[in-house]
Amino acid sequence: MEFTEVARTTFACREFTDDPVPDEVLYRLLDVARFASSGGNRQGWKVIVVKDRDARRRLADLSRPAWALYQAQRAAGESPYNTVVPSAVDPDEGSRRPTPAPLIDALVDVPVLLVVAVDLEMVASIDRDLDRVGVISGASVYPFVWNLLLAARDAGLGGALTTLFSAQEPAAQALLGLPPQVAVAALVPLGRPAKQLTKLTRKPVEAFATVDRFDGRPLTP
């Protein structure tokens, strides 16, 4: 597939067929993904291919409270898990609300389930001393995840970058045998999409690109 088409049609796939994804295919996808950039080229990512059904079920269960709270905040008209505007939703109550979660329910049976982690001893967290939530560390792991999703799309497969289980990181680390300094970054289901999407909706360039300043004129061709 031509690169522009891959980039413009890689969608968050949450429904898969039962078609298996052989290990040799997964290996090829990861072989492409590994060429992603990272701070200092340290390549601090770690991928765990989760095949054990009990482990998959546990990862799904770890994702449920965060999903319930996400939906509760969304129902309250909030931007979920906002680090700027405080939430009015009680987190304990919100995380216990019964909430339909089709993708979480399917995690036990998806063709491939990956946990992508990152060794924090190997990343440069340049924003660590700022008075806000850190974002810079992600630059050393999420390009790898996106490369993986692009490679999957090019191979006729699909996947999704999910992070809900990260709210229960200590439990996930214990389940997967991760050392304390290895943070969980993404839970990625992969497989053949039940439906291939080819037209995605995104904001135009003029909506997010400005010249010289945040309030500068929109960039136009």
N, CA and C of each residue as an Amber inpcrd file, in Angstrom:
protein
   663
   0.8430000  -1.1850000   0.0000000   0.0000000   0.0000000   0.0000000
   0.8880000   1.2480000   0.0000000   0.4970000   2.2660000  -0.7600000
   1.2590000   3.5020000  -0.8190000   1.2030000   4.2140000   0.5320000
   2.3200000   4.8650000   0.9430000   2.4180000   5.3890000   2.3010000
   1.3080000   6.3680000   2.6400000   0.9970000   7.2980000   1.7230000
  -0.0370000   8.2860000   2.0220000  -1.3640000   7.6100000   2.3180000
  -1.6840000   6.5580000   1.5750000  -2.9250000   5.8360000   1.8250000
  -2.8950000   5.1610000   3.1910000  -1.7550000   4.5680000   3.5530000
  -1.6280000   3.9500000   4.8720000  -1.8530000   4.9850000   5.9660000
  -1.1790000   6.1380000   5.8420000  -1.2710000   7.1740000   6.8640000
  -2.6800000   7.7460000   6.9830000  -3.3910000   7.8270000   5.8680000
  -4.7200000   8.4440000   5.8770000  -5.8430000   7.4570000   6.1840000
  -5.5240000   6.1720000   6.2750000  -6.5880000   5.1790000   6.4910000
  -6.3370000   4.2690000   7.6890000  -5.2880000   4.5240000   8.4610000
  -5.0480000   3.6990000   9.6480000  -5.9790000   4.1620000  10.7630000
  -6.9490000   3.3340000  11.0910000  -7.9770000   3.7090000  12.0610000
  -7.8560000   2.8640000  13.3220000  -8.5340000   3.3000000  14.3650000
  -8.5500000   2.5370000  15.6120000  -9.5320000   1.3840000  15.4640000
  -9.0000000   0.2040000  15.2260000  -9.8430000  -0.9760000  14.9950000
 -10.1680000  -1.6400000  16.3240000 -11.4470000  -1.8210000  16.5850000
 -11.8910000  -2.4030000  17.8530000 -12.7210000  -3.6670000  17.6630000
 -12.9500000  -4.0650000  16.4230000 -13.6940000  -5.2920000  16.1420000
 -12.9150000  -6.1100000  15.1230000 -12.7260000  -7.3880000  15.4460000
 -11.8690000  -8.2330000  14.6310000 -12.5890000  -9.5140000  14.2140000
 -12.1330000 -10.0710000  13.1100000 -12.6000000 -11.3990000  12.7280000
 -11.8720000 -12.4360000  13.5830000 -12.2260000 -13.6910000  13.3930000
 -11.5620000 -14.7690000  14.1250000 -10.2790000 -15.2360000  13.4410000
  -9.9240000 -14.6270000  12.3100000  -8.7250000 -15.0530000  11.5910000
  -7.4950000 -14.9300000  12.4780000  -6.7060000 -15.9820000  12.6000000
  -5.4970000 -15.9000000  13.4310000  -4.4230000 -15.0370000  12.7760000
  -3.5480000 -14.5110000  13.5960000  -2.3650000 -13.7860000  13.1250000
  -1.1520000 -14.5980000  13.5590000  -0.5200000 -15.3130000  12.6220000
   0.6130000 -16.1650000  12.9850000   1.7650000 -15.3510000  13.5860000
   2.5610000 -16.0260000  14.4040000   3.6940000 -15.3500000  15.0360000
   4.6520000 -14.7640000  14.0080000   4.7990000 -15.4380000  12.8620000
   5.7300000 -14.9050000  11.8650000   5.2340000 -13.5870000  11.2810000
   3.9090000 -13.4180000  11.1810000   3.3530000 -12.1470000  10.7160000
   3.5620000 -11.0710000  11.7800000   3.2690000 -11.4070000  13.0250000
   3.4900000 -10.4640000  14.1200000   4.9550000 -10.0550000  14.1910000
   5.8400000 -11.0080000  14.0080000   7.2700000 -10.7110000  14.0250000
   7.6230000  -9.6790000  12.9510000   7.0530000  -9.8420000  11.7590000
   7.3470000  -8.9070000  10.6740000   6.8410000  -7.5060000  11.0020000
   5.6750000  -7.4160000  11.6350000   5.1500000  -6.1050000  12.0270000
   6.0750000  -5.4260000  13.0340000   6.5230000  -6.1830000  14.0150000
   7.4240000  -5.6260000  15.0230000   8.7860000  -5.2880000  14.4270000
   9.1770000  -6.0550000  13.4130000  10.4510000  -5.8010000  12.7420000
  10.4180000  -4.4570000  12.0200000   9.2390000  -4.0540000  11.5410000
   9.0740000  -2.7330000  10.9340000   8.9800000  -1.6660000  12.0270000
   8.1920000  -1.9440000  13.0530000   7.9380000  -0.9500000  14.1000000
   9.2040000  -0.5250000  14.8240000  10.1800000  -1.4050000  14.9300000
  11.3820000  -1.1320000  15.7190000  12.2250000   0.0060000  15.1620000
  11.9320000   0.4520000  13.9330000  12.6980000   1.5550000  13.3570000
  12.1370000   2.9200000  13.7600000  11.2070000   2.9430000  14.7060000
  10.7070000   4.2120000  15.2240000  11.8220000   4.9520000  15.9550000
  11.6900000   6.2660000  16.0060000  12.6730000   7.0710000  16.7280000
  12.3960000   7.0310000  18.2240000  13.4250000   7.3000000  19.0060000
  13.2990000   7.4220000  20.4630000  14.4260000   8.3130000  20.9560000
  14.2450000   8.8930000  22.1430000  15.2450000   9.7920000  22.6830000
  16.6060000   9.1220000  22.8030000  17.6190000   9.7220000  22.1810000
  18.9570000   9.1430000  22.2270000  19.0680000   7.8070000  21.5330000
  18.0530000   7.4470000  20.7370000  17.9860000   6.1270000  20.0960000
  18.1600000   5.0000000  21.1140000  17.6180000   5.2010000  22.3210000
  17.7820000   4.1930000  23.3840000  16.8260000   3.0230000  23.2280000
  15.7280000   3.2220000  22.4840000  14.8100000   2.1220000  22.1810000
  14.3790000   1.3770000  23.4570000  13.8500000   2.1580000  24.3890000
  13.5140000   1.5960000  25.6930000  12.1970000   0.8560000  25.7670000
  11.6070000   0.5370000  24.6200000  10.3280000  -0.1650000  24.6540000
  10.5280000  -1.6650000  24.8960000   9.4870000  -2.2670000  25.4250000
   9.4230000  -3.7120000  25.6460000   8.0360000  -4.1680000  25.2410000
   7.9650000  -5.2450000  24.4760000   6.6730000  -5.7670000  24.0270000
   6.4430000  -7.1450000  24.6320000   5.2870000  -7.3040000  25.2470000
   4.8960000  -8.6050000  25.7960000   3.7050000  -9.1150000  24.9980000
   3.8740000 -10.2520000  24.3520000   2.8000000 -10.8840000  23.5900000
   2.0060000 -11.7510000  24.5720000   0.8150000 -11.3170000  24.8990000
   0.0240000 -11.9860000  25.9400000  -0.8660000 -13.0410000  25.2930000
  -0.5140000 -14.2930000  25.5070000  -1.2900000 -15.4080000  24.9480000
  -2.1230000 -16.1150000  26.0070000  -1.6920000 -16.0800000  27.2400000
  -2.4020000 -16.7490000  28.3230000  -3.7770000 -16.1080000  28.5340000
  -4.8320000 -16.9020000  28.4900000  -6.1890000 -16.3640000  28.5680000
  -6.4860000 -15.7610000  29.9340000  -5.9580000 -16.3590000  30.9890000
  -6.1920000 -15.7830000  32.3150000  -5.5330000 -14.4180000  32.4380000
  -4.3300000 -14.2770000  31.8720000  -3.6480000 -12.9860000  31.9000000
  -4.4250000 -11.9600000  31.0790000  -4.9510000 -12.3780000  29.9460000
  -5.7640000 -11.4770000  29.1220000  -7.0090000 -11.0280000  29.8820000
  -7.6480000 -11.9860000  30.5540000  -8.8490000 -11.6530000  31.3160000
  -8.5240000 -10.6680000  32.4290000  -7.3930000 -10.8490000  33.0550000
  -7.0010000  -9.9470000  34.1300000  -6.7010000  -8.5500000  33.5890000
  -6.0460000  -8.4670000  32.4470000  -5.7870000  -7.1680000  31.8400000
  -7.0980000  -6.4680000  31.4720000  -8.0580000  -7.2330000  30.9950000
  -9.3680000  -6.6600000  30.6940000 -10.0160000  -6.1230000  31.9610000
  -9.9410000  -6.9030000  33.0300000 -10.5340000  -6.4600000  34.2960000
  -9.8560000  -5.2010000  34.8270000  -8.5430000  -5.1000000  34.6260000
  -7.8260000  -3.9040000  35.0680000  -8.2470000  -2.6650000  34.2880000
  -8.7690000  -2.8740000  33.0840000  -9.1830000  -1.7520000  32.2450000
 -10.5800000  -1.2380000  32.5810000 -11.3990000  -2.0620000  33.2180000
 -12.8120000  -1.7190000  33.4000000 -13.0490000  -0.4930000  34.2870000
 -12.4070000  -0.3550000  35.4410000 -12.6970000   0.8290000  36.2660000
 -12.3960000   2.1450000  35.5630000 -11.2730000   2.2060000  34.8580000
 -10.9220000   3.4420000  34.1550000 -11.9270000   3.7420000  33.0500000
 -12.4070000   2.7120000  32.3650000 -13.4100000   2.9030000  31.3210000
 -14.7210000   3.4110000  31.9150000 -15.1230000   2.8460000  33.0580000
 -16.3610000   3.2820000  33.7010000 -16.2640000   4.7480000  34.1220000
 -15.1230000   5.1330000  34.6930000 -14.9480000   6.5250000  35.0990000
 -14.8930000   7.4430000  33.8790000 -14.2300000   6.9960000  32.8290000
 -14.1730000   7.7700000  31.5800000 -15.5900000   8.0730000  31.0870000
 -16.4180000   7.0580000  31.0520000 -17.7820000   7.2380000  30.5480000
 -18.6240000   8.0800000  31.5090000 -18.3920000   7.9460000  32.8110000
 -19.1290000   8.7620000  33.7750000 -18.7820000  10.2320000  33.6100000
 -17.5010000  10.5290000  33.4230000 -17.0920000  11.9180000  33.2170000
 -17.6230000  12.4490000  31.8870000 -17.6030000  11.5980000  30.9040000
 -18.1340000  12.0130000  29.5920000 -19.6310000  12.3060000  29.6830000
 -20.3650000  11.4690000  30.4190000 -21.8030000  11.6730000  30.5860000
 -22.0930000  12.9730000  31.3390000 -21.1370000  13.4030000  32.1550000
 -21.2900000  14.6520000  32.8930000 -20.8830000  15.8640000  32.0690000
 -20.5580000  15.6450000  30.7990000 -20.1900000  16.7360000  29.9200000
 -18.7530000  17.1770000  30.0570000 -17.9190000  16.3380000  30.6500000
 -16.5230000  16.6810000  30.8820000 -15.6160000  16.0780000  29.8110000
 -14.4230000  16.5960000  29.7200000 -13.3730000  15.9650000  28.9290000
 -12.6860000  14.9740000  29.8590000 -12.8770000  13.6670000  29.6520000
 -12.4370000  12.6690000  30.6380000 -10.9510000  12.7290000  30.9700000
 -10.6640000  12.4870000  32.2390000  -9.2870000  12.4390000  32.7600000
  -8.5100000  13.7180000  32.4500000  -9.2120000  14.8360000  32.5250000
  -8.6010000  16.1260000  32.2480000  -7.6580000  16.5030000  33.3790000
  -6.4560000  16.9310000  33.0420000  -5.4890000  17.3270000  34.0690000
  -5.4850000  18.8340000  34.3020000  -6.3400000  19.5630000  33.5850000
  -6.4070000  21.0200000  33.7380000  -7.6690000  21.4370000  34.4880000
  -8.8120000  20.8960000  34.0600000 -10.0910000  21.2250000  34.6820000
 -10.4920000  20.0770000  35.6130000 -10.6410000  20.3390000  36.9100000
 -11.0050000  19.2740000  37.8540000 -12.3600000  18.6460000  37.5070000
 -12.4790000  17.3650000  37.7690000 -13.7300000  16.6590000  37.5090000
 -14.6790000  16.7890000  38.6970000 -15.9640000  16.8800000  38.3940000
 -16.9840000  16.9050000  39.4420000 -17.5020000  15.5130000  39.7570000
 -17.0070000  14.5030000  39.0280000 -17.4670000  13.1270000  39.2220000
 -16.6190000  12.4600000  40.3030000 -17.2850000  11.8520000  41.2760000
 -16.5620000  11.1220000  42.3120000 -15.8530000   9.9280000  41.6700000
 -14.5130000   9.8340000  41.7730000 -13.7940000   8.7700000  41.0590000
 -14.1360000   7.3690000  41.5410000 -14.3620000   7.2110000  42.8350000
 -14.7070000   5.8750000  43.3420000 -16.0730000   5.4400000  42.8350000
 -17.0360000   6.3620000  42.9020000 -18.3830000   6.0330000  42.4260000
 -18.3830000   5.8220000  40.9180000 -17.7160000   6.7090000  40.1890000
 -17.7090000   6.6180000  38.7410000 -17.0680000   5.3460000  38.2320000
 -15.9880000   4.9160000  38.8740000 -15.2810000   3.7230000  38.4040000
 -16.0250000   2.4340000  38.6940000 -17.0510000   2.5050000  39.5440000
 -17.8290000   1.2930000  39.8750000 -19.1230000   1.1900000  39.0910000
 -19.4220000   2.1740000  38.2760000 -20.6800000   2.1330000  37.5380000
 -20.6500000   1.0240000  36.4840000 -21.7000000   0.2300000  36.3870000
 -21.7630000  -0.7790000  35.3060000 -21.7800000  -0.0670000  33.9550000
 -20.8170000  -0.4170000  33.0950000 -20.6660000   0.2760000  31.8160000
 -20.3910000  -0.7250000  30.7070000 -21.1870000  -0.7250000  29.6490000
 -20.8800000  -1.6200000  28.5190000 -19.4880000  -1.3350000  27.9690000
 -18.7500000  -2.4080000  27.6860000 -17.3720000  -2.2470000  27.2120000
 -17.0540000  -3.3560000  26.2080000 -17.5530000  -3.2350000  24.9770000
 -17.3750000  -4.3100000  23.9860000 -15.9170000  -4.6650000  23.7180000
 -15.0410000  -3.6610000  23.5510000 -13.6430000  -3.9720000  23.2570000
 -12.9780000  -4.6660000  24.4330000 -13.2420000  -4.1790000  25.6400000
 -12.6580000  -4.8140000  26.8280000 -13.1340000  -6.2570000  26.9320000
 -14.4250000  -6.4850000  26.6820000 -14.9620000  -7.8420000  26.7380000
 -14.2870000  -8.7560000  25.7270000 -13.8450000  -8.1790000  24.6050000
 -13.2730000  -8.9810000  23.5200000 -11.7850000  -9.2610000  23.6940000
 -11.1350000  -8.6470000  24.6600000  -9.6810000  -8.7660000  24.7720000
  -9.2120000 -10.2040000  24.9800000 -10.0310000 -11.0110000  25.6020000
  -9.6350000 -12.4030000  25.8390000  -9.5000000 -13.1610000  24.5270000
 -10.2820000 -12.7830000  23.5230000 -10.3500000 -13.5710000  22.2910000
  -9.7540000 -12.8890000  21.0680000  -9.2300000 -11.6740000  21.1920000
  -8.6530000 -11.0210000  20.0080000  -7.4770000 -11.8570000  19.5010000
  -7.2100000 -11.8220000  18.1940000  -6.1320000 -12.6580000  17.6440000
  -4.7740000 -12.4120000  18.2900000  -4.4490000 -11.1500000  18.5410000
  -3.1650000 -10.8080000  19.1690000  -3.4270000  -9.7420000  20.2310000
  -2.8010000  -9.9040000  21.3850000  -2.8800000  -8.8760000  22.4200000
  -1.4630000  -8.5680000  22.8970000  -1.0720000  -7.3070000  22.7340000
   0.2720000  -6.8760000  23.1050000   0.2120000  -5.8690000  24.2400000
   1.1460000  -5.9600000  25.1430000   1.3970000  -4.8930000  26.1060000
   2.7160000  -4.2460000  25.7070000   2.6800000  -2.9380000  25.4930000
   3.9000000  -2.1860000  25.1980000   4.2770000  -1.4100000  26.4460000
   5.4840000  -1.6360000  26.9160000   5.9780000  -0.9700000  28.1070000
   7.2160000  -0.1650000  27.7620000   7.6320000   0.7070000  28.6750000
   8.8160000   1.5300000  28.4230000   9.6410000   1.6180000  29.7010000
  10.9330000   1.4270000  29.5480000  11.8630000   1.5030000  30.6700000
  12.1720000   2.9730000  30.9420000  11.6960000   3.4870000  32.0660000
  11.8670000   4.9060000  32.3660000  13.3050000   5.2780000  32.6900000
  14.1590000   4.2920000  32.9050000  15.5770000   4.5840000  33.0670000
  16.2460000   4.8980000  31.7330000  15.5190000   4.6760000  30.6370000
  16.1050000   4.8430000  29.3070000  15.4880000   5.9950000  28.5180000
  14.6100000   6.7910000  29.1610000  13.9800000   7.8980000  28.4440000
  14.4000000   9.2300000  29.0640000  14.3720000  10.2650000  28.2450000
  14.6880000  11.6160000  28.7060000  13.3850000  12.3670000  28.9650000
  13.0300000  12.5280000  30.2320000  11.7930000  13.2200000  30.6030000
  12.1160000  14.6970000  30.8330000  12.2970000  15.4250000  29.7560000
  12.7420000  16.8180000  29.8120000  11.7740000  17.6990000  30.6040000
  10.5010000  17.3290000  30.6250000   9.4930000  18.1410000  31.3200000
   9.2380000  17.6830000  32.7440000  10.1180000  16.9040000  33.3200000
   9.8520000  16.3020000  34.6320000   9.6800000  17.3220000  35.7520000
  10.2710000  18.5190000  35.6210000  10.2020000  19.5070000  36.6870000
   9.1360000  20.5730000  36.4640000   8.3790000  20.4600000  35.3910000
   7.3160000  21.4250000  35.1420000   6.0950000  21.1130000  35.9950000
   5.3040000  22.1430000  36.2720000   4.1270000  21.9800000  37.1190000
   2.9150000  21.5710000  36.2830000   3.0390000  20.4170000  35.6610000
   1.9520000  19.8280000  34.8700000   2.2620000  18.3610000  34.6830000
   1.2920000  17.6450000  34.1690000   1.5120000  16.2310000  33.8970000
   2.5860000  16.0770000  32.8250000   3.4510000  15.0960000  32.9670000
   4.5120000  14.8860000  31.9860000   3.9880000  14.2690000  30.7050000
   4.5170000  14.7210000  29.5790000   4.1310000  14.1650000  28.2830000
   5.3480000  13.7560000  27.4490000   6.4970000  14.3110000  27.7380000
   7.6530000  14.1310000  26.8680000   8.1480000  12.6930000  26.8280000
   8.0200000  11.9490000  27.9160000   8.4860000  10.5610000  27.9270000
   7.8150000   9.7240000  26.8510000   6.5770000  10.0910000  26.5130000
   5.8560000   9.3430000  25.4930000   6.5080000   9.3900000  24.1320000
   7.3480000  10.4080000  23.8950000   8.0180000  10.5170000  22.6070000
   8.9810000   9.3690000  22.3580000   9.3280000   8.6350000  23.4130000
  10.2650000   7.5240000  23.2620000   9.5840000   6.1640000  23.1830000
   8.2450000   6.1520000  23.1470000   7.5590000   4.8630000  23.0280000
   6.3850000   4.9070000  22.0440000   5.6410000   6.0160000  21.9850000
   4.4530000   6.0250000  21.1400000   4.7420000   6.0720000  19.6360000
   5.8590000   6.6460000  19.1910000   6.1860000   6.4710000  17.7660000
   6.3400000   4.9940000  17.3890000   6.8510000   4.1970000  18.3150000
   6.9700000   2.7560000  18.0710000   5.5810000   2.1240000  17.9250000
   4.6640000   2.4950000  18.8160000   3.3060000   1.9370000  18.7450000
   2.6360000   2.3460000  17.4330000   2.8220000   3.6070000  17.0410000
   2.1960000   4.0550000  15.7970000   2.8050000   3.3590000  14.5880000
   4.1200000   3.1700000  14.6070000   4.7450000   2.4020000  13.5280000
   4.1290000   1.0090000  13.4300000   3.8680000   0.4020000  14.5700000
   3.2560000  -0.9250000  14.5990000   1.8760000  -0.8990000  13.9550000
   1.0740000   0.1180000  14.2810000  -0.2670000   0.2100000  13.7160000
  -0.2230000   0.4990000  12.2120000   0.7430000   1.3130000  11.7840000
   0.8980000   1.5540000  10.3480000   1.2980000   0.2710000   9.6220000
   2.2160000  -0.4800000  10.2180000   2.6420000  -1.7430000   9.6060000
   1.4780000  -2.7220000   9.5320000   0.6470000  -2.7430000  10.5720000
  -0.5180000  -3.6260000  10.5670000  -1.4820000  -3.2380000   9.4490000
  -1.7170000  -1.9510000   9.3140000  -2.6230000  -1.4860000   8.2590000
  -2.0980000  -1.8760000   6.8780000  -0.7990000  -1.7140000   6.6780000
  -0.1960000  -2.0460000   5.3920000  -0.3270000  -3.5330000   5.0920000
  -0.4250000  -4.3450000   6.1440000  -0.5550000  -5.7880000   5.9750000
  -2.0140000  -6.2450000   5.9320000  -2.9500000  -5.2960000   5.8950000
  -4.3640000  -5.6510000   5.8640000  -4.9410000  -5.9640000   7.2160000
  -4.1980000  -5.6410000   8.2770000  -4.6540000  -5.8760000   9.6410000
  -5.0210000  -4.5440000  10.2890000  -5.4180000  -4.5910000  11.5340000
  -5.7710000  -3.3730000  12.2500000  -5.5260000  -3.5450000  13.7290000
  -5.5750000  -2.4460000  14.4350000  -5.3590000  -2.4920000  15.8780000
  -5.7710000  -1.1870000  16.5150000  -5.5660000  -1.1100000  17.8190000
  -5.9240000   0.0960000  18.5600000  -4.9240000   0.3050000  19.6870000
  -4.6000000   1.5550000  19.9310000  -3.7520000   1.9190000  21.0590000
  -4.6720000   2.2370000  22.2260000  -4.7040000   1.3760000  23.2360000
  -5.5330000   1.6160000  24.4080000  -4.6390000   1.7750000  25.6310000
  -5.1020000   2.5660000  26.5960000  -4.2810000   2.8700000  27.7730000
  -5.0380000   2.7360000  29.0870000  -6.2610000   2.2680000  29.0490000
  -7.0910000   2.2440000  30.2570000  -6.4450000   1.4660000  31.4020000
  -5.7560000   0.3730000  31.0820000  -5.1960000  -0.4600000  32.1440000
  -4.0680000   0.2240000  32.9010000  -3.5360000   1.3250000  32.3380000
  -2.4290000   2.0200000  32.9840000  -2.8310000   2.6420000  34.3180000
  -4.1340000   2.8720000  34.5100000  -4.5950000   3.3940000  35.8010000
  -4.3450000   2.3880000  36.9280000  -4.1840000   1.1230000  36.5640000
  -3.8920000   0.0570000  37.5260000  -2.4780000  -0.4780000  37.2890000
  -1.5470000   0.4130000  37.0340000  -0.2010000  -0.0030000  36.6370000
   0.4710000  -0.9770000  37.6110000   0.4560000  -0.7480000  38.9240000
   1.1340000  -1.7070000  39.8160000   0.6260000  -3.1370000  39.6490000
  -0.6850000  -3.2810000  39.4710000  -1.2450000  -4.6220000  39.2800000
  -0.8130000  -5.2020000  37.9440000  -0.7680000  -4.3610000  36.9110000
  -0.3170000  -4.8310000  35.6010000   1.1560000  -5.2210000  35.6490000
   1.9700000  -4.4470000  36.3330000   3.3860000  -4.7760000  36.4610000
   3.5730000  -6.1170000  37.1560000   2.8080000  -6.3360000  38.2240000
   2.9120000  -7.6040000  38.9570000   2.4700000  -8.7720000  38.0860000
   1.3970000  -8.5860000  37.3430000   0.8710000  -9.6440000  36.4820000
   1.8760000 -10.0580000  35.4210000   2.5760000  -9.0730000  34.8630000
   3.4580000  -9.3130000  33.7250000   4.9270000  -9.4400000  34.1150000
   5.2270000  -9.3020000  35.3950000   6.6100000  -9.4140000  35.8480000
   7.4750000  -8.2360000  35.4700000   6.8770000  -7.0530000  35.3720000
   7.6350000  -5.8600000  34.9910000   8.3440000  -5.2700000  36.2120000
   9.6050000  -4.8700000  36.0680000  10.2870000  -4.1650000  37.1500000
   9.6070000  -2.8220000  37.4240000   9.8050000  -2.2440000  38.6140000
   9.1190000  -0.9950000  38.9750000   9.3750000   0.1620000  38.0180000
  10.5650000   0.2200000  37.4030000  10.8860000   1.3480000  36.5320000
  10.3610000   1.1730000  35.1130000   9.7220000   0.0380000  34.8350000
   9.1740000  -0.2130000  33.4920000   7.6760000   0.0830000  33.5170000
   7.3050000   1.2020000  32.9070000   5.9180000   1.6520000  32.9190000
   5.1280000   1.0290000  31.7840000   3.8520000   0.7550000  32.0400000
   2.9890000   0.2620000  30.9700000   2.5430000   1.4540000  30.1290000
   2.6600000   1.3450000  28.8180000   2.3570000   2.4650000  27.9280000
   1.1260000   2.2190000  27.0680000   0.8820000   0.9730000  26.6730000
  -0.2460000   0.7080000  25.7810000  -0.6200000  -0.7610000  25.8180000
  -1.8970000  -0.9990000  25.6590000  -2.4390000  -2.3430000  25.4450000
  -2.9830000  -2.3410000  24.0310000  -2.4010000  -3.1770000  23.1620000
  -2.6940000  -3.1050000  21.7310000  -3.2810000  -4.4210000  21.2250000
  -4.5910000  -4.4650000  20.9450000  -5.1590000  -5.6260000  20.2600000
  -4.9040000  -5.4990000  18.7580000  -4.6240000  -6.6280000  18.1150000
  -4.3710000  -6.6570000  16.6840000  -5.1350000  -7.8060000  16.0480000
  -5.5120000  -7.6240000  14.8060000  -6.1670000  -8.6950000  14.0630000
  -6.6850000  -8.1700000  12.7360000  -7.4500000  -9.0050000  12.0690000
  -8.0570000  -8.5750000  10.8100000  -9.3610000  -7.8560000  11.1230000
  -9.5250000  -6.6070000  10.6780000 -10.7270000  -5.8470000  11.0190000
 -11.9940000  -6.5300000  10.5240000 -13.0160000  -6.4900000  11.3700000
 -14.3200000  -6.9870000  10.9420000 -14.8700000  -6.1180000   9.8180000
 -14.4800000  -4.8390000   9.8220000 -14.8770000  -3.9170000   8.7620000
 -13.7150000  -2.9820000   8.5030000 -13.2940000  -2.8760000   7.2540000
 -12.1990000  -1.9880000   6.8850000 -12.7390000  -0.5800000   6.6350000
 -12.2220000   0.3810000   7.3480000 -12.5840000   1.7740000   7.1060000
 -11.5430000   2.3960000   6.1790000 -11.9960000   3.2080000   5.2580000
 -11.0720000   3.8300000   4.3110000 -11.1780000   5.3480000   4.3020000
 -12.2160000   5.8940000   4.9570000 -12.3700000   7.3420000   5.0220000
 -12.4940000   7.7530000   6.4870000 -11.5110000   8.5030000   6.9660000
 -11.4910000   8.9420000   8.3470000 -11.8280000  10.4260000   8.4250000
 -12.4130000  10.8380000   9.5330000 -12.7610000  12.2370000   9.7430000
 -11.7330000  12.8880000  10.6560000 -11.0780000  13.9120000  10.1690000
 -10.0910000  14.6450000  10.9580000 -10.2340000  16.1380000  10.6670000
  -9.7790000  16.9520000  11.6100000  -9.8040000  18.3990000  11.4170000
  -8.8660000  18.7800000  10.2730000  -9.2070000  19.8470000   9.5420000
  -8.2990000  20.3060000   8.4870000  -7.0490000  20.9360000   9.0900000
  -5.9940000  21.0340000   8.2910000  -4.7310000  21.6000000   8.7550000
  -4.9310000  22.9960000   9.3370000  -5.7780000  23.7950000   8.6990000
  -5.9970000  25.1700000   9.1570000  -6.5450000  25.2450000  10.5790000
  -7.1400000  24.1420000  11.0640000  -7.7390000  24.1500000  12.4050000
  -6.7050000  23.9820000  13.5100000  -5.4990000  23.5060000  13.1670000
  -4.5190000  23.2680000  14.2350000  -3.1240000  23.8300000  13.9640000
  -2.8800000  24.3060000  12.7570000  -1.5490000  24.8300000  12.4230000
  -1.6180000  26.3350000  12.2100000  -0.8310000  27.0820000  12.9930000
  -0.7860000  28.5350000  12.8590000   0.6600000  28.9800000  12.6490000
   0.8120000  30.2080000  12.1950000   2.1360000  30.7450000  11.8810000
   2.6340000  31.6270000  13.0260000   3.8080000  31.3420000  13.5150000
   4.5460000  32.1430000  14.4900000   4.0220000  32.0880000  15.9190000
   2.7020000  32.0940000  16.1250000   2.1460000  32.1150000  17.4700000
   0.9020000  31.2430000  17.5520000   0.5120000  30.9110000  18.8060000
  -0.7080000  30.1370000  19.0290000  -1.9060000  30.8250000  18.3990000
  -1.9290000  32.1630000  18.4850000  -3.0420000  32.9270000  17.9230000
  -2.6980000  33.5100000  16.5550000  -1.6810000  32.9530000  15.9000000
  -1.3050000  33.4340000  14.5820000  -2.2780000  33.0080000  13.5050000
  -2.0320000  33.4880000  12.3020000  -2.9380000  33.1410000  11.2040000
  -2.8150000  31.6590000  10.8670000  -3.8920000  31.0460000  10.4310000
  -3.8330000  29.6300000  10.0550000  -2.8710000  29.4000000   8.8920000
  -2.1850000  28.2940000   8.9370000  -1.3380000  27.9180000   7.8130000
  -2.2210000  27.4780000   6.6490000  -1.9710000  28.0440000   5.4870000
  -2.7370000  27.6720000   4.2970000  -1.7570000  27.2960000   3.1940000
  -2.1890000  26.5600000   2.2030000  -1.2850000  26.1610000   1.1280000
  -0.9020000  27.3390000   0.2320000
